[in-house]
Each structure stands twice: as structure tokens, then as C-alpha cells.
Amino acid sequence: MFEGTVDSIYIAPVASEPTVSVEQARAVPGKGLEGDRYFNREGTYSDRHGPDREVTLIEIETIQALERDYKLKLSPGDARRNIVTRNVPLNHLVGREFQVGEVTLRGIRLNEPCNHLASLTDDKVKQDLVHRGGLRAQIITEGVLRPGDTIQPR
């Protein structure tokens, strides 16, 4: 068992534009985070819509390890994931439901680094984030997410 927290939340209103940190975000099943590019189907990969595109998460510990181990400095927003977590083993949540504050999510699959992320950051992310690029999740119940929310398995 674990109990982690939401470190920060990011959305990008327009595809390929920088993400912005928000103090809260409404999670809507079947759509994503209100205000994010994928919510409005305006993201780079919106033509591949599905439950694994609703929300993405990444561990702050991974972002910190990139700089420490690989000398690759990314801000949490540069990772282009919606929810930055602390003390949450995201890889263990594939195929499992978990609670983030008042919202229930289901881990769908790992979020492996792609060429698009590399083009917006550094080509090294393709190798340095393999199996550590975060989690793609489906929103099961609607609600508002906030930094500081508790994250725990259901």
C-alpha cells in the first residue's frame, strides 16, 4: 500500500504549446481535464481518442532523477503530463483503479516517451524515460483535482 499526493497539475490549451500550471482542474469521464487540448480534441494525437488519452501522470521523482542521473533538466511542465505525483509508484497502477482526491482513475498503460515530446524538449527523453514516462489513465468519476490531493489505490 502507498499514499502519495498530487504535486502539481498542468494543462496545455493548444497542441504543442507550453503547459500551464493550474490550481485545480475538473476531470470529466470520456473527455479529460477541462481546458486541456485533449478535452477539446485539439491535441497532437487527438485523432487517436480513447480512454488512455483522458489524463496522464508522471512521478516528480522521475523528473528529479533525469537531472541527477542523466543531466537532463526538465521542469514538471516540460514533461507534458497532466498530473505530477509524489510518492506514487505509477507503473504498479496499470490495470488498477486508484483515487486522486475525489476522482477515481483507472491506469490504462505506461506513457512511453515519443518523438513529439523529444521535439519539444530534448531527444534524450526517448531513451531516458523508457518505462518511466508516466501513466495514461481513464477518468472513472467526475470531480475537481487539486495539488495536495491524496493518491491511493482503491
N, C-alpha and C positions, 0 to 999 in steps of 0.2 A: 504494500500500500504506500501511497505517497500523498502529499498535499502540497501543491505548488500554487503559484499566483500568476496573474496577468501582469507583466512588467510594463507593457505599452501596447497601443493599438494604432494601426496605420491603415489608411485608405489612399487610393490614387483615383481621383475623379475622372482622369483621362488616361487612356492607354499610353504607355511609355513615358509618361510624365512622372516626376518625383512623387513619392508617397508623402503624406502629411500625417503627423501625429494628431490623434483626436482624443478628447477626454471621455467620450463614450461613443458607442456605435450600436444601432439596432440591428440585431440578427434576425433575418426573415427566412424561414424554410423555403427551399426551392429557388431562392433568389441570391442570398448572400448578405453582405453588410451594406446597409443603406448608405448611399453616397459613393460607394466604391465602383470602379469601372466595370466589374463583372456583374454587379447588381443590375446595372443598366445594359448589360451585354455589349459593352464598348471596350472590353479589354482585348489585348493582343490575341488571346486564344478563345474568345467568346464563341467562335464557330464550333467549338468542342464543348458546348454546355453540358453539364451533368452535375450530380451531387458532389463529385470530387472537386468542383470549381467554386463551391459556395464560400468557403473560408479556408485560409491557410495559417499555419502556426509554425514558429521556429523557436528554438531554445536560445536564450541570451547567452548561455554557457557555450554554445556552438560559435556564436559571433565573437565572443571573447577568445575562444581557442583558435580561431582563424588568425587573429593578430599574434597571439602568443606562439603558436606552433608553425605558422606559415608566413608570418609577417604581412598578412593581407588584412588591411584595415577597412572594415565596413561598418557603417552606422547601422543600428537596428532597422531603420527605414530603408537603407540601401538593399537589404535582403529581399524586399518586395513581398514580404509575408504580412498578413493582416494582424496577427496576434503574436507578440513576443512574450514567451513564458519564462518563468524562473522555477527551477527545481521540479521540472516535469519531464519524465522520460517519454518523449513523444513517439519514438519508434515502437514502444510497447503498446501504444493505443490503436494501432492498425486493427480494424475489425471490432473495436470495443466502443461502447458508449461512455462518455465522461461528462462531468458537469463543470461548466465555467460560469461562476456566479449563478444567475437564474436561468441560464441557457444550457440545454442538453445538446451535445455534439456527438457524432459518430466518426471515428477515424476511418478513412477510406483507404488511403495508400500514402506511401512516402512521397515527398515532394522533391524529386531529384533536380539538380541544377540543369538549366537549359541554355541554349545559345543566346536566347533573348536576354536572360539575366546577365550572362557574360558580356553581351554588347553594351549593357547599361552600367556595368561595374568594372569587372576585370576578368579576363579569360581564365585566370587561375581558379575561379569559383567552380568551374566544371569538374575539376579534379578534387579540389579541397572540400567540397560539400557533398561528395558522393555518400549516400546513405545517412547524411547529416543535414540535408537541406530542408528538413521540416516535415510537416504532416498536412495532407489535404483532408478536409473534414466536411461532413454534411451537417447542416443545421436541422436538428430534430424538433426543438421547441423555440418559439419566438421569444425574444427578450432583449434587454439592453446589457451590453458588455462594458465594463469599466476597468481601467488599471487598478490593481489591488484585489480584483475578484479572485476568489479561491478556485483552484482547479483540482478536481479529484475524480477518480474512477467511480462509475456507478455500480 
